[in-house]
C-alpha cells in the first residue's frame, strides 16, 4: 500500500524525467549524433539514477506513508513525529495545531453540555416545590388562594426564563441587538414586572435614575440581568419594610447602574465565587431555592454586551450589584425623581 501511494505521488515526476531524457537524446540525434550504444548507455544510466533517487526517497518517506495509511485508533496519533522531510515536518506541525484546536472545541462542548445538564437537574428539582405547593392549593377545600397561586406561578416563570436564557447563551451573538436604551424606562419596566415580588416580601423599590441617561445595550438581555439583580435583592432581604435602591451615576463619561439592597449581605468568603456557575454559598443554602446560575448568567450576558459587572457586599448590611455601561448618550429630558410603590 505504501509503495502504491508512493508511485501515485511520483508518477508525474517519473514521466517528466523520461520525457526529458528522450528529448535530450532526440536533440543529439537531430544534431547528427548516431552512436546507438552511447545513447543506450546514457539512457540506462539516467534511468538507474532516477530509480536510485526514487528508492532513497521512498525509504525516507516509508514511515510517514505507513502512518497516514494506517487506521488511527486514537486522536493522539496525530501528535506522533515521524516526518523527515521539511514538507512532512510542516504537515505534522499543522496537524498538531489542528489537534489543539479540536481539543479546545471538544472541551468547550463538554463543558457546555455538563453545564446544561447540571443546571437542568437542579432546575427540575427546584421546580418541584412550586408545583407541589400549587397542587396542594388546588386540593384545599374552599376558595382558591389566588395570591399564593400567583406567587408559585411567578416562581415557575422566573425558573423558565433562566432555563431559556441558559439555552440561548451559546447562540447569544445571533440574538443580540444593540440599541440606545433609556435606562430609567428599562429599570422601571423590570420593577413593574416584579411588583408582586416586592409586595409579597414587603420590600420597596426606590428608583433614582436621571432620564437623560441613554445607554447602548440590548434591552431584552439587560431586562433579564436587572430582573436577576432585583430578584436576588428581594429574596435575600428577610426583614419587612426594607428598600432596594436602584440608582445610576455618571463616572468619567460612563454610566454606572447600581442596585443596592438592605438584606443579609454576602459572606466575605463567598464573595469572590458568587459569579461562578452553580455556586450557591451560605445564603443559597439558607433559602434552598438557589441554582447558583443567576449571577453567572448575568455576568456572562454583561461580558458579551461589553458591560462590566461588579459586586460589593458586607454581611448583615446588604449588597450592591453594579453594571458599568460605556459610551452612553446624554439627552436633555429633565431631572429624575425617586419613584417607588408601596404595598397597598
Buried (B, 14 or more C-beta within 10 A) or exposed (E): EBEEBBEEEBEEEBEEBBEEBEEBBEEBEEEEEEEEEEBEEBBEEBBEEBEEEBEEBBEEBBBBBEBEEEEEEEEEEBEEEBBEEEEBBEBBEEBBEEBEEEEEEEEEEEEEEEBBEBBBEBBEEBBEBBEEBBEEBEEEEEEEEEEBBEBBEBBBEBBEBBBEBBEEBEEBEEEBEEEEBBBBEBBBBBBEBBEEBBBBBBBBBBBBBBBBBBBBBBBEBBBBBBBBBBBBBBBBBEEEEBBBBBBBBEEEEBBBBBBBBBBBBBBEEBBEEBBEBBBBBEBBEEEEBBBBBBBBBBBBBBEBBEBBBBBBBEBEEBBBBBBBBEEBEEEEEEEBEEBBEEEE
